[in-house]
Amino acid sequence: MKVTIVKVHVKSEFIEEFIQATKINHKNSVQESGNLRFDVLQSPQDKSQFILYEAYDSEESAKAHKTTPHYITWRDTVADWMASAREGMPYEGLLPEISSE
Amino acid sequence: MKVTIVKVHVKSEFIEEFIQATKINHKNSVQESGNLRFDVLQSPQDKSQFILYEAYDSEESAKAHKTTPHYITWRDTVADWMASAREGMPYEGLLPEISSE
């Protein structure tokens, strides 16, 4: 399982718009063939801080996500709403044991 | 969905022992009634850095985890293998939409 934890800091005036745009991305992303998780988290302490928790069955599936129309639309839609650049941290998912190709 | 992202820094000489002890905790934790995810991740850049990604259907289920025999056994087993104190960051899981009580 290939996991990316993406930290997203949204300008506070665009929090609701960000959630709405991300719902569409989420809905489509979980339908990608190699997708295992696409969780969207919000910090209760600072509602402008989000985490995208994205898990795929292989590097190829994770890379393919970034070429999908829904990802590209989301990326362009949210671009001006970012308070700072997104930070993606890659991890190897050890458990649950899902074979990575 | 109530999510906790726990950062774990393990002393490098105990990485394998930590993985084995955490496998047992994982296997039992995913069987808890309110558990939605219990993912164990390892940084490919620094194999002593782990993430536990724990999601529950409610605060009560998340709290109940810390009273289970498997959690307590794990906590005590790994205590001397920690390179620094674990850091748990709580998040509200917005998506997927799973009702929290």
N, CA and C atoms of all chains as a GROMACS GRO file, in nm:
protein
  606
    1MET      N    1   0.086  -0.118   0.000
    1MET     CA    2   0.000   0.000   0.000
    1MET      C    3   0.090   0.124   0.000
    2LYS      N    4   0.070   0.208  -0.098
    2LYS     CA    5   0.149   0.331  -0.110
    2LYS      C    6   0.063   0.446  -0.059
    3VAL      N    7   0.109   0.513   0.044
    3VAL     CA    8   0.028   0.616   0.110
    3VAL      C    9   0.096   0.753   0.095
    4THR      N   10   0.017   0.854   0.069
    4THR     CA   11   0.066   0.992   0.077
    4THR      C   12  -0.021   1.068   0.175
    5ILE      N   13   0.044   1.132   0.271
    5ILE     CA   14  -0.025   1.220   0.365
    5ILE      C   15   0.002   1.363   0.319
    6VAL      N   16  -0.103   1.430   0.274
    6VAL     CA   17  -0.086   1.565   0.218
    6VAL      C   18  -0.140   1.666   0.319
    7LYS      N   19  -0.054   1.757   0.360
    7LYS     CA   20  -0.096   1.867   0.449
    7LYS      C   21  -0.144   1.982   0.364
    8VAL      N   22  -0.264   2.032   0.395
    8VAL     CA   23  -0.323   2.140   0.316
    8VAL      C   24  -0.364   2.252   0.411
    9HIS      N   25  -0.311   2.371   0.386
    9HIS     CA   26  -0.349   2.488   0.466
    9HIS      C   27  -0.427   2.582   0.375
   10VAL      N   28  -0.555   2.600   0.409
   10VAL     CA   29  -0.649   2.674   0.324
   10VAL      C   30  -0.669   2.814   0.382
   11LYS      N   31  -0.679   2.913   0.294
   11LYS     CA   32  -0.713   3.050   0.341
   11LYS      C   33  -0.849   3.042   0.409
   12SER      N   34  -0.860   3.103   0.526
   12SER     CA   35  -0.979   3.080   0.609
   12SER      C   36  -1.109   3.120   0.540
   13GLU      N   37  -1.105   3.217   0.451
   13GLU     CA   38  -1.229   3.259   0.382
   13GLU      C   39  -1.274   3.161   0.276
   14PHE      N   40  -1.193   3.059   0.246
   14PHE     CA   41  -1.229   2.963   0.141
   14PHE      C   42  -1.249   2.821   0.194
   15ILE      N   43  -1.263   2.806   0.325
   15ILE     CA   44  -1.275   2.672   0.384
   15ILE      C   45  -1.395   2.597   0.326
   16GLU      N   46  -1.510   2.661   0.318
   16GLU     CA   47  -1.630   2.591   0.269
   16GLU      C   48  -1.617   2.555   0.122
   17GLU      N   49  -1.566   2.648   0.042
   17GLU     CA   50  -1.544   2.621  -0.100
   17GLU      C   51  -1.446   2.505  -0.117
   18PHE      N   52  -1.341   2.504  -0.036
   18PHE     CA   53  -1.243   2.396  -0.044
   18PHE      C   54  -1.308   2.261  -0.014
   19ILE      N   55  -1.389   2.256   0.090
   19ILE     CA   56  -1.456   2.130   0.125
   19ILE      C   57  -1.546   2.083   0.010
   20GLN      N   58  -1.620   2.174  -0.049
   20GLN     CA   59  -1.710   2.136  -0.159
   20GLN      C   60  -1.632   2.083  -0.279
   21ALA      N   61  -1.524   2.151  -0.316
   21ALA     CA   62  -1.444   2.107  -0.431
   21ALA      C   63  -1.378   1.972  -0.401
   22THR      N   64  -1.338   1.953  -0.275
   22THR     CA   65  -1.268   1.831  -0.237
   22THR      C   66  -1.365   1.712  -0.230
   23LYS      N   67  -1.492   1.740  -0.199
   23LYS     CA   68  -1.594   1.634  -0.202
   23LYS      C   69  -1.604   1.571  -0.341
   24ILE      N   70  -1.601   1.655  -0.443
   24ILE     CA   71  -1.610   1.605  -0.582
   24ILE      C   72  -1.486   1.521  -0.614
   25ASN      N   73  -1.370   1.572  -0.575
   25ASN     CA   74  -1.245   1.498  -0.599
   25ASN      C   75  -1.247   1.364  -0.525
   26HIS      N   76  -1.291   1.367  -0.400
   26HIS     CA   77  -1.301   1.244  -0.320
   26HIS      C   78  -1.391   1.141  -0.386
   27LYS      N   79  -1.509   1.186  -0.427
   27LYS     CA   80  -1.610   1.096  -0.484
   27LYS      C   81  -1.556   1.023  -0.608
   28ASN      N   82  -1.480   1.097  -0.689
   28ASN     CA   83  -1.422   1.036  -0.809
   28ASN      C   84  -1.296   0.955  -0.778
   29SER      N   85  -1.217   1.002  -0.683
   29SER     CA   86  -1.090   0.935  -0.654
   29SER      C   87  -1.112   0.796  -0.597
   30VAL      N   88  -1.214   0.779  -0.512
   30VAL     CA   89  -1.236   0.647  -0.452
   30VAL      C   90  -1.285   0.546  -0.556
   31GLN      N   91  -1.322   0.596  -0.674
   31GLN     CA   92  -1.363   0.505  -0.781
   31GLN      C   93  -1.249   0.464  -0.874
   32GLU      N   94  -1.130   0.524  -0.853
   32GLU     CA   95  -1.014   0.483  -0.934
   32GLU      C   96  -0.980   0.338  -0.899
   33SER      N   97  -0.935   0.262  -0.999
   33SER     CA   98  -0.919   0.117  -0.978
   33SER      C   99  -0.820   0.084  -0.866
   34GLY      N  100  -0.709   0.156  -0.855
   34GLY     CA  101  -0.609   0.121  -0.754
   34GLY      C  102  -0.626   0.193  -0.622
   35ASN      N  103  -0.733   0.270  -0.607
   35ASN     CA  104  -0.748   0.349  -0.484
   35ASN      C  105  -0.794   0.262  -0.367
   36LEU      N  106  -0.730   0.281  -0.252
   36LEU     CA  107  -0.766   0.208  -0.131
   36LEU      C  108  -0.827   0.299  -0.025
   37ARG      N  109  -0.780   0.422  -0.019
   37ARG     CA  110  -0.836   0.521   0.074
   37ARG      C  111  -0.817   0.659   0.013
   38PHE      N  112  -0.914   0.744   0.041
   38PHE     CA  113  -0.899   0.887   0.005
   38PHE      C  114  -0.976   0.964   0.112
   39ASP      N  115  -0.914   0.973   0.229
   39ASP     CA  116  -0.980   1.033   0.345
   39ASP      C  117  -0.947   1.182   0.351
   40VAL      N  118  -1.046   1.261   0.384
   40VAL     CA  119  -1.027   1.405   0.398
   40VAL      C  120  -1.052   1.442   0.545
   41LEU      N  121  -0.949   1.496   0.609
   41LEU     CA  122  -0.954   1.526   0.752
   41LEU      C  123  -0.939   1.675   0.775
   42GLN      N  124  -1.002   1.722   0.882
   42GLN     CA  125  -0.992   1.864   0.920
   42GLN      C  126  -0.948   1.871   1.065
   43SER      N  127  -0.857   1.962   1.094
   43SER     CA  128  -0.814   1.979   1.232
   43SER      C  129  -0.924   2.048   1.312
   44PRO      N  130  -0.964   1.992   1.426
   44PRO     CA  131  -1.064   2.060   1.508
   44PRO      C  132  -1.007   2.186   1.575
   45GLN      N  133  -0.874   2.191   1.588
   45GLN     CA  134  -0.811   2.306   1.655
   45GLN      C  135  -0.794   2.424   1.560
   46ASP      N  136  -0.780   2.394   1.431
   46ASP     CA  137  -0.761   2.501   1.330
   46ASP      C  138  -0.828   2.452   1.203
   47LYS      N  139  -0.948   2.501   1.180
   47LYS     CA  140  -1.031   2.448   1.072
   47LYS      C  141  -0.980   2.482   0.932
   48SER      N  142  -0.870   2.558   0.925
   48SER     CA  143  -0.809   2.585   0.795
   48SER      C  144  -0.702   2.481   0.761
   49GLN      N  145  -0.679   2.386   0.853
   49GLN     CA  146  -0.577   2.282   0.832
   49GLN      C  147  -0.645   2.150   0.798
   50PHE      N  148  -0.610   2.097   0.682
   50PHE     CA  149  -0.667   1.971   0.634
   50PHE      C  150  -0.556   1.869   0.608
   51ILE      N  151  -0.596   1.744   0.609
   51ILE     CA  152  -0.508   1.634   0.566
   51ILE      C  153  -0.583   1.556   0.459
   52LEU      N  154  -0.515   1.526   0.349
   52LEU     CA  155  -0.566   1.428   0.253
   52LEU      C  156  -0.483   1.301   0.274
   53TYR      N  157  -0.553   1.192   0.302
   53TYR     CA  158  -0.486   1.064   0.328
   53TYR      C  159  -0.519   0.973   0.210
   54GLU      N  160  -0.422   0.956   0.122
   54GLU     CA  161  -0.446   0.887  -0.005
   54GLU      C  162  -0.365   0.758  -0.010
   55ALA      N  163  -0.434   0.645  -0.031
   55ALA     CA  164  -0.364   0.517  -0.038
   55ALA      C  165  -0.400   0.447  -0.168
   56TYR      N  166  -0.297   0.391  -0.231
   56TYR     CA  167  -0.313   0.320  -0.358
   56TYR      C  168  -0.241   0.186  -0.351
   57ASP      N  169  -0.282   0.097  -0.441
   57ASP     CA  170  -0.224  -0.038  -0.440
   57ASP      C  171  -0.085  -0.044  -0.504
   58SER      N  172  -0.042   0.064  -0.570
   58SER     CA  173   0.090   0.066  -0.633
   58SER      C  174   0.130   0.210  -0.661
   59GLU      N  175   0.260   0.230  -0.686
   59GLU     CA  176   0.311   0.361  -0.727
   59GLU      C  177   0.242   0.408  -0.854
   60GLU      N  178   0.218   0.312  -0.945
   60GLU     CA  179   0.159   0.346  -1.075
   60GLU      C  180   0.018   0.403  -1.054
   61SER      N  181  -0.060   0.338  -0.967
   61SER     CA  182  -0.196   0.387  -0.941
   61SER      C  183  -0.192   0.526  -0.876
   62ALA      N  184  -0.096   0.545  -0.785
   62ALA     CA  185  -0.083   0.676  -0.718
   62ALA      C  186  -0.048   0.784  -0.821
   63LYS      N  187   0.043   0.751  -0.911
   63LYS     CA  188   0.083   0.848  -1.015
   63LYS      C  189  -0.033   0.874  -1.110
   64ALA      N  190  -0.108   0.770  -1.144
   64ALA     CA  191  -0.218   0.784  -1.239
   64ALA      C  192  -0.324   0.880  -1.187
   65HIS      N  193  -0.341   0.884  -1.054
   65HIS     CA  194  -0.436   0.977  -0.991
   65HIS      C  195  -0.413   1.120  -1.039
   66LYS      N  196  -0.286   1.157  -1.049
   66LYS     CA  197  -0.252   1.297  -1.083
   66LYS      C  198  -0.276   1.330  -1.230
   67THR      N  199  -0.314   1.230  -1.307
   67THR     CA  200  -0.346   1.255  -1.449
   67THR      C  201  -0.496   1.253  -1.474
   68THR      N  202  -0.575   1.229  -1.370
   68THR     CA  203  -0.721   1.218  -1.391
   68THR      C  204  -0.784   1.356  -1.406
   69PRO      N  205  -0.891   1.365  -1.484
   69PRO     CA  206  -0.960   1.494  -1.498
   69PRO      C  207  -1.007   1.550  -1.364
   70HIS      N  208  -1.055   1.464  -1.273
   70HIS     CA  209  -1.105   1.516  -1.144
   70HIS      C  210  -0.992   1.572  -1.058
   71TYR      N  211  -0.874   1.509  -1.062
   71TYR     CA  212  -0.762   1.565  -0.987
   71TYR      C  213  -0.720   1.700  -1.046
   72ILE      N  214  -0.708   1.705  -1.178
   72ILE     CA  215  -0.662   1.829  -1.244
   72ILE      C  216  -0.761   1.943  -1.220
   73THR      N  217  -0.890   1.911  -1.227
   73THR     CA  218  -0.992   2.013  -1.200
   73THR      C  219  -0.981   2.062  -1.056
   74TRP      N  220  -0.966   1.968  -0.964
   74TRP     CA  221  -0.954   2.005  -0.822
   74TRP      C  222  -0.831   2.092  -0.799
   75ARG      N  223  -0.718   2.047  -0.852
   75ARG     CA  224  -0.590   2.121  -0.834
   75ARG      C  225  -0.605   2.265  -0.882
   76ASP      N  226  -0.665   2.283  -0.999
   76ASP     CA  227  -0.679   2.417  -1.055
   76ASP      C  228  -0.783   2.499  -0.978
   77THR      N  229  -0.889   2.431  -0.933
   77THR     CA  230  -0.997   2.501  -0.861
   77THR      C  231  -0.947   2.555  -0.728
   78VAL      N  232  -0.868   2.475  -0.656
   78VAL     CA  233  -0.827   2.514  -0.520
   78VAL      C  234  -0.701   2.600  -0.518
   79ALA      N  235  -0.636   2.615  -0.632
   79ALA     CA  236  -0.502   2.679  -0.636
   79ALA      C  237  -0.498   2.812  -0.561
   80ASP      N  238  -0.596   2.897  -0.586
   80ASP     CA  239  -0.594   3.030  -0.524
   80ASP      C  240  -0.640   3.031  -0.379
   81TRP      N  241  -0.688   2.917  -0.332
   81TRP     CA  242  -0.739   2.908  -0.195
   81TRP      C  243  -0.634   2.860  -0.096
   82MET      N  244  -0.515   2.823  -0.147
   82MET     CA  245  -0.410   2.770  -0.060
   82MET      C  246  -0.344   2.885   0.018
   83ALA      N  247  -0.328   2.866   0.150
   83ALA     CA  248  -0.256   2.965   0.231
   83ALA      C  249  -0.106   2.942   0.221
   84SER      N  250  -0.067   2.818   0.188
   84SER     CA  251   0.075   2.786   0.165
   84SER      C  252   0.080   2.663   0.074
   85ALA      N  253   0.197   2.632   0.024
   85ALA     CA  254   0.210   2.518  -0.068
   85ALA      C  255   0.174   2.388   0.005
   86ARG      N  256   0.106   2.298  -0.065
   86ARG     CA  257   0.075   2.168  -0.006
   86ARG      C  258   0.203   2.087   0.014
   87GLU      N  259   0.204   2.008   0.122
   87GLU     CA  260   0.320   1.922   0.150
   87GLU      C  261   0.276   1.776   0.149
   88GLY      N  262   0.329   1.697   0.059
   88GLY     CA  263   0.294   1.554   0.052
   88GLY      C  264   0.406   1.469   0.106
   89MET      N  265   0.375   1.383   0.203
   89MET     CA  266   0.476   1.295   0.262
   89MET      C  267   0.444   1.151   0.223
   90PRO      N  268   0.537   1.084   0.154
   90PRO     CA  269   0.511   0.946   0.110
   90PRO      C  270   0.544   0.846   0.219
   91TYR      N  271   0.462   0.742   0.228
   91TYR     CA  272   0.485   0.634   0.325
   91TYR      C  273   0.460   0.499   0.259
   92GLU      N  274   0.529   0.401   0.311
   92GLU     CA  275   0.503   0.262   0.275
   92GLU      C  276   0.400   0.209   0.375
   93GLY      N  277   0.287   0.162   0.325
   93GLY     CA  278   0.185   0.105   0.413
   93GLY      C  279   0.221  -0.039   0.446
   94LEU      N  280   0.256  -0.065   0.572
   94LEU     CA  281   0.295  -0.202   0.612
   94LEU      C  282   0.171  -0.286   0.644
   95LEU      N  283   0.075  -0.220   0.710
   95LEU     CA  284  -0.048  -0.290   0.754
   95LEU      C  285  -0.166  -0.198   0.729
   96PRO      N  286  -0.279  -0.247   0.680
   96PRO     CA  287  -0.305  -0.387   0.646
   96PRO      C  288  -0.213  -0.433   0.532
   97GLU      N  289  -0.190  -0.563   0.524
   97GLU     CA  290  -0.102  -0.616   0.421
   97GLU      C  291  -0.178  -0.629   0.290
   98ILE      N  292  -0.152  -0.531   0.202
   98ILE     CA  293  -0.214  -0.530   0.070
   98ILE      C  294  -0.099  -0.530  -0.028
   99SER      N  295  -0.094  -0.627  -0.115
   99SER     CA  296   0.024  -0.639  -0.202
   99SER      C  297   0.035  -0.517  -0.292
  100SER      N  298   0.156  -0.462  -0.297
  100SER     CA  299   0.188  -0.353  -0.391
  100SER      C  300   0.255  -0.419  -0.511
  101GLU      N  301   0.215  -0.373  -0.629
  101GLU     CA  302   0.280  -0.431  -0.749
  101GLU      C  303   0.417  -0.369  -0.770
  102MET      N  304  -1.627   1.033   1.154
  102MET     CA  305  -1.506   0.952   1.167
  102MET      C  306  -1.405   1.031   1.250
  103LYS      N  307  -1.362   0.973   1.359
  103LYS     CA  308  -1.262   1.036   1.447
  103LYS      C  309  -1.127   0.974   1.416
  104VAL      N  310  -1.032   1.055   1.373
  104VAL     CA  311  -0.902   1.004   1.329
  104VAL      C  312  -0.792   1.056   1.419
  105THR      N  313  -0.698   0.970   1.452
  105THR     CA  314  -0.576   1.014   1.519
  105THR      C  315  -0.458   0.970   1.433
  106ILE      N  316  -0.371   1.066   1.403
  106ILE     CA  317  -0.246   1.037   1.333
  106ILE      C  318  -0.136   1.040   1.438
  107VAL      N  319  -0.077   0.923   1.462
  107VAL     CA  320   0.024   0.913   1.568
  107VAL      C  321   0.162   0.900   1.503
  108LYS      N  322   0.250   0.994   1.537
  108LYS     CA  323   0.390   0.986   1.489
  108LYS      C  324   0.470   0.905   1.589
  109VAL      N  325   0.543   0.806   1.538
  109VAL     CA  326   0.620   0.717   1.624
  109VAL      C  327   0.764   0.714   1.575
  110HIS      N  328   0.857   0.748   1.661
  110HIS     CA  329   0.999   0.742   1.627
  110HIS      C  330   1.062   0.632   1.710
  111VAL      N  331   1.107   0.528   1.640
  111VAL     CA  332   1.156   0.405   1.706
  111VAL      C  333   1.308   0.405   1.705
  112LYS      N  334   1.368   0.359   1.815
  112LYS     CA  335   1.515   0.342   1.816
  112LYS      C  336   1.552   0.243   1.705
  113SER      N  337   1.653   0.277   1.627
  113SER     CA  338   1.678   0.202   1.503
  113SER      C  339   1.706   0.054   1.528
  114GLU      N  340   1.761   0.019   1.644
  114GLU     CA  341   1.791  -0.121   1.670
  114GLU      C  342   1.666  -0.204   1.704
  115PHE      N  343   1.552  -0.137   1.719
  115PHE     CA  344   1.430  -0.210   1.757
  115PHE      C  345   1.320  -0.203   1.649
  116ILE      N  346   1.358  -0.164   1.528
  116ILE     CA  347   1.258  -0.147   1.422
  116ILE      C  348   1.183  -0.279   1.396
  117GLU      N  349   1.253  -0.388   1.384
  117GLU     CA  350   1.187  -0.516   1.352
  117GLU      C  351   1.096  -0.562   1.467
  118GLU      N  352   1.146  -0.548   1.589
  118GLU     CA  353   1.066  -0.583   1.707
  118GLU      C  354   0.940  -0.497   1.712
  119PHE      N  355   0.955  -0.369   1.682
  119PHE     CA  356   0.840  -0.278   1.684
  119PHE      C  357   0.736  -0.323   1.581
  120ILE      N  358   0.780  -0.357   1.461
  120ILE     CA  359   0.686  -0.399   1.356
  120ILE      C  360   0.612  -0.526   1.402
  121GLN      N  361   0.684  -0.620   1.460
  121GLN     CA  362   0.620  -0.745   1.502
  121GLN      C  363   0.516  -0.719   1.612
  122ALA      N  364   0.551  -0.637   1.710
  122ALA     CA  365   0.456  -0.607   1.819
  122ALA      C  366   0.335  -0.530   1.766
  123THR      N  367   0.360  -0.445   1.668
  123THR     CA  368   0.253  -0.361   1.614
  123THR      C  369   0.160  -0.443   1.525
  124LYS      N  370   0.212  -0.549   1.463
  124LYS     CA  371   0.127  -0.640   1.385
  124LYS      C  372   0.018  -0.702   1.473
  125ILE      N  373   0.057  -0.741   1.594
  125ILE     CA  374  -0.040  -0.803   1.686
  125ILE      C  375  -0.145  -0.700   1.728
  126ASN      N  376  -0.100  -0.579   1.758
  126ASN     CA  377  -0.192  -0.471   1.796
  126ASN      C  378  -0.287  -0.439   1.680
  127HIS      N  379  -0.233  -0.432   1.559
  127HIS     CA  380  -0.314  -0.405   1.439
  127HIS      C  381  -0.423  -0.511   1.421
  128LYS      N  382  -0.380  -0.637   1.428
  128LYS     CA  383  -0.471  -0.750   1.404
  128LYS      C  384  -0.590  -0.746   1.500
  129ASN      N  385  -0.564  -0.710   1.624
  129ASN     CA  386  -0.671  -0.704   1.724
  129ASN      C  387  -0.751  -0.574   1.714
  130SER      N  388  -0.682  -0.465   1.682
  130SER     CA  389  -0.750  -0.334   1.678
  130SER      C  390  -0.854  -0.328   1.567
  131VAL      N  391  -0.823  -0.387   1.450
  131VAL     CA  392  -0.920  -0.380   1.340
  131VAL      C  393  -1.045  -0.463   1.370
  132GLN      N  394  -1.038  -0.545   1.474
  132GLN     CA  395  -1.157  -0.623   1.513
  132GLN      C  396  -1.243  -0.552   1.617
  133GLU      N  397  -1.196  -0.436   1.669
  133GLU     CA  398  -1.280  -0.360   1.763
  133GLU      C  399  -1.404  -0.311   1.690
  134SER      N  400  -1.516  -0.307   1.761
  134SER     CA  401  -1.643  -0.280   1.692
  134SER      C  402  -1.645  -0.144   1.622
  135GLY      N  403  -1.590  -0.040   1.682
  135GLY     CA  404  -1.597   0.092   1.620
  135GLY      C  405  -1.480   0.126   1.530
  136ASN      N  406  -1.390   0.030   1.509
  136ASN     CA  407  -1.270   0.063   1.431
  136ASN      C  408  -1.299   0.069   1.282
  137LEU      N  409  -1.248   0.175   1.217
  137LEU     CA  410  -1.265   0.191   1.072
  137LEU      C  411  -1.133   0.174   0.997
  138ARG      N  412  -1.024   0.215   1.058
  138ARG     CA  413  -0.892   0.196   0.999
  138ARG      C  414  -0.790   0.186   1.111
  139PHE      N  415  -0.687   0.106   1.085
  139PHE     CA  416  -0.573   0.102   1.176
  139PHE      C  417  -0.451   0.072   1.089
  140ASP      N  418  -0.409   0.175   1.017
  140ASP     CA  419  -0.301   0.158   0.919
  140ASP      C  420  -0.166   0.187   0.985
  141VAL      N  421  -0.068   0.106   0.951
  141VAL     CA  422   0.067   0.125   1.003
  141VAL      C  423   0.158   0.158   0.884
  142LEU      N  424   0.219   0.276   0.891
  142LEU     CA  425   0.300   0.327   0.780
  142LEU      C  426   0.444   0.345   0.825
  143GLN      N  427   0.535   0.328   0.730
  143GLN     CA  428   0.678   0.348   0.759
  143GLN      C  429   0.735   0.446   0.655
  144SER      N  430   0.815   0.539   0.702
  144SER     CA  431   0.878   0.633   0.607
  144SER      C  432   0.985   0.561   0.527
  145PRO      N  433   0.982   0.571   0.394
  145PRO     CA  434   1.089   0.508   0.315
  145PRO      C  435   1.221   0.583   0.329
  146GLN      N  436   1.214   0.711   0.370
  146GLN     CA  437   1.336   0.792   0.384
  146GLN      C  438   1.407   0.766   0.518
  147ASP      N  439   1.329   0.730   0.618
  147ASP     CA  440   1.386   0.705   0.751
  147ASP      C  441   1.303   0.593   0.814
  148LYS      N  442   1.355   0.472   0.807
  148LYS     CA  443   1.276   0.355   0.846
  148LYS      C  444   1.250   0.346   0.996
  149SER      N  445   1.302   0.442   1.072
  149SER     CA  446   1.271   0.447   1.215
  149SER      C  447   1.148   0.534   1.243
  150GLN      N  448   1.092   0.595   1.137
  150GLN     CA  449   0.975   0.683   1.153
  150GLN      C  450   0.850   0.611   1.105
  151PHE      N  451   0.753   0.599   1.192
  151PHE     CA  452   0.627   0.531   1.162
  151PHE      C  453   0.511   0.626   1.185
  152ILE      N  454   0.400   0.592   1.121
  152ILE     CA  455   0.272   0.660   1.147
  152ILE      C  456   0.170   0.551   1.178
  153LEU      N  457   0.093   0.572   1.284
  153LEU     CA  458  -0.027   0.490   1.306
  153LEU      C  459  -0.145   0.579   1.269
  154TYR      N  460  -0.226   0.528   1.177
  154TYR     CA  461  -0.343   0.604   1.130
  154TYR      C  462  -0.466   0.530   1.180
  155GLU      N  463  -0.528   0.585   1.283
  155GLU     CA  464  -0.635   0.515   1.355
  155GLU      C  465  -0.766   0.591   1.337
  156ALA      N  466  -0.868   0.523   1.284
  156ALA     CA  467  -0.999   0.588   1.266
  156ALA      C  468  -1.107   0.505   1.335
  157TYR      N  469  -1.194   0.577   1.405
  157TYR     CA  470  -1.304   0.514   1.478
  157TYR      C  471  -1.434   0.586   1.445
  158ASP      N  472  -1.545   0.517   1.471
  158ASP     CA  473  -1.676   0.576   1.438
  158ASP      C  474  -1.723   0.678   1.541
  159SER      N  475  -1.655   0.687   1.654
  159SER     CA  476  -1.694   0.784   1.757
  159SER      C  477  -1.578   0.806   1.854
  160GLU      N  478  -1.586   0.915   1.930
  160GLU     CA  479  -1.488   0.941   2.036
  160GLU      C  480  -1.483   0.827   2.136
  161GLU      N  481  -1.601   0.772   2.165
  161GLU     CA  482  -1.610   0.665   2.264
  161GLU      C  483  -1.532   0.542   2.218
  162SER      N  484  -1.549   0.507   2.090
  162SER     CA  485  -1.476   0.391   2.036
  162SER      C  486  -1.326   0.416   2.038
  163ALA      N  487  -1.286   0.540   2.005
  163ALA     CA  488  -1.143   0.574   2.005
  163ALA      C  489  -1.086   0.563   2.146
  164LYS      N  490  -1.163   0.612   2.244
  164LYS     CA  491  -1.117   0.604   2.384
  164LYS      C  492  -1.114   0.460   2.432
  165ALA      N  493  -1.213   0.380   2.390
  165ALA     CA  494  -1.221   0.240   2.434
  165ALA      C  495  -1.098   0.161   2.389
  166HIS      N  496  -1.043   0.198   2.272
  166HIS     CA  497  -0.922   0.131   2.222
  166HIS      C  498  -0.812   0.130   2.327
  167LYS      N  499  -0.797   0.243   2.397
  167LYS     CA  500  -0.687   0.256   2.494
  167LYS      C  501  -0.708   0.176   2.622
  168THR      N  502  -0.823   0.112   2.632
  168THR     CA  503  -0.849   0.027   2.749
  168THR      C  504  -0.842  -0.122   2.713
  169THR      N  505  -0.815  -0.153   2.587
  169THR     CA  506  -0.813  -0.294   2.545
  169THR      C  507  -0.683  -0.361   2.590
  170PRO      N  508  -0.690  -0.491   2.618
  170PRO     CA  509  -0.567  -0.563   2.655
  170PRO      C  510  -0.459  -0.554   2.547
  171HIS      N  511  -0.500  -0.560   2.419
  171HIS     CA  512  -0.396  -0.558   2.313
  171HIS      C  513  -0.327  -0.423   2.305
  172TYR      N  514  -0.402  -0.313   2.328
  172TYR     CA  515  -0.337  -0.182   2.329
  172TYR      C  516  -0.241  -0.171   2.446
  173ILE      N  517  -0.286  -0.212   2.564
  173ILE     CA  518  -0.204  -0.199   2.685
  173ILE      C  519  -0.077  -0.284   2.673
  174THR      N  520  -0.093  -0.405   2.620
  174THR     CA  521   0.024  -0.492   2.599
  174THR      C  522   0.122  -0.427   2.501
  175TRP      N  523   0.068  -0.375   2.391
  175TRP     CA  524   0.153  -0.308   2.291
  175TRP      C  525   0.227  -0.189   2.353
  176ARG      N  526   0.151  -0.104   2.423
  176ARG     CA  527   0.209   0.017   2.484
  176ARG      C  528   0.326  -0.019   2.577
  177ASP      N  529   0.305  -0.122   2.657
  177ASP     CA  530   0.410  -0.160   2.752
  177ASP      C  531   0.527  -0.228   2.682
  178THR      N  532   0.495  -0.306   2.577
  178THR     CA  533   0.600  -0.378   2.504
  178THR      C  534   0.693  -0.282   2.432
  179VAL      N  535   0.635  -0.178   2.370
  179VAL     CA  536   0.717  -0.089   2.286
  179VAL      C  537   0.780   0.026   2.365
  180ALA      N  538   0.742   0.041   2.490
  180ALA     CA  539   0.783   0.160   2.568
  180ALA      C  540   0.933   0.189   2.559
  181ASP      N  541   1.015   0.087   2.577
  181ASP     CA  542   1.160   0.110   2.579
  181ASP      C  543   1.220   0.126   2.440
  182TRP      N  544   1.139   0.103   2.338
  182TRP     CA  545   1.190   0.111   2.199
  182TRP      C  546   1.167   0.248   2.137
  183MET      N  547   1.099   0.337   2.209
  183MET     CA  548   1.070   0.469   2.155
  183MET      C  549   1.195   0.558   2.159
  184ALA      N  550   1.226   0.624   2.047
  184ALA     CA  551   1.337   0.719   2.044
  184ALA      C  552   1.292   0.854   2.100
  185SER      N  553   1.161   0.880   2.092
  185SER     CA  554   1.104   1.001   2.152
  185SER      C  555   0.958   0.974   2.183
  186ALA      N  556   0.895   1.063   2.257
  186ALA     CA  557   0.755   1.043   2.294
  186ALA      C  558   0.667   1.044   2.168
  187ARG      N  559   0.567   0.955   2.167
  187ARG     CA  560   0.474   0.954   2.053
  187ARG      C  561   0.391   1.082   2.054
  188GLU      N  562   0.357   1.128   1.932
  188GLU     CA  563   0.273   1.248   1.917
  188GLU      C  564   0.146   1.210   1.845
  189GLY      N  565   0.032   1.228   1.909
  189GLY     CA  566  -0.096   1.197   1.845
  189GLY      C  567  -0.169   1.325   1.808
  190MET      N  568  -0.208   1.335   1.682
  190MET     CA  569  -0.282   1.454   1.636
  190MET      C  570  -0.424   1.414   1.600
  191PRO      N  571  -0.524   1.474   1.666
  191PRO     CA  572  -0.663   1.436   1.639
  191PRO      C  573  -0.720   1.512   1.519
  192TYR      N  574  -0.800   1.443   1.441
  192TYR     CA  575  -0.867   1.506   1.326
  192TYR      C  576  -1.012   1.461   1.319
  193GLU      N  577  -1.092   1.549   1.261
  193GLU     CA  578  -1.229   1.515   1.226
  193GLU      C  579  -1.226   1.461   1.084
  194GLY      N  580  -1.273   1.339   1.065
  194GLY     CA  581  -1.278   1.283   0.930
  194GLY      C  582  -1.404   1.332   0.859
  195LEU      N  583  -1.387   1.416   0.757
  195LEU     CA  584  -1.502   1.470   0.684
  195LEU      C  585  -1.550   1.372   0.578
  196LEU      N  586  -1.454   1.307   0.512
  196LEU     CA  587  -1.485   1.215   0.403
  196LEU      C  588  -1.396   1.093   0.415
  197PRO      N  589  -1.443   0.972   0.394
  197PRO     CA  590  -1.582   0.941   0.358
  197PRO      C  591  -1.679   0.981   0.471
  198GLU      N  592  -1.804   1.003   0.434
  198GLU     CA  593  -1.903   1.046   0.532
  198GLU      C  594  -1.953   0.925   0.610
  199ILE      N  595  -1.901   0.910   0.730
  199ILE     CA  596  -1.941   0.801   0.819
  199ILE      C  597  -1.991   0.869   0.945
  200SER      N  598  -2.113   0.842   0.983
  200SER     CA  599  -2.171   0.916   1.095
  200SER      C  600  -2.094   0.889   1.223
  201SER      N  601  -2.058   0.996   1.291
  201SER     CA  602  -1.999   0.986   1.425
  201SER      C  603  -2.112   1.008   1.525
  202GLU      N  604  -2.112   0.922   1.626
  202GLU     CA  605  -2.217   0.943   1.729
  202GLU      C  606  -2.177   1.059   1.819
   0.00000   0.00000   0.00000
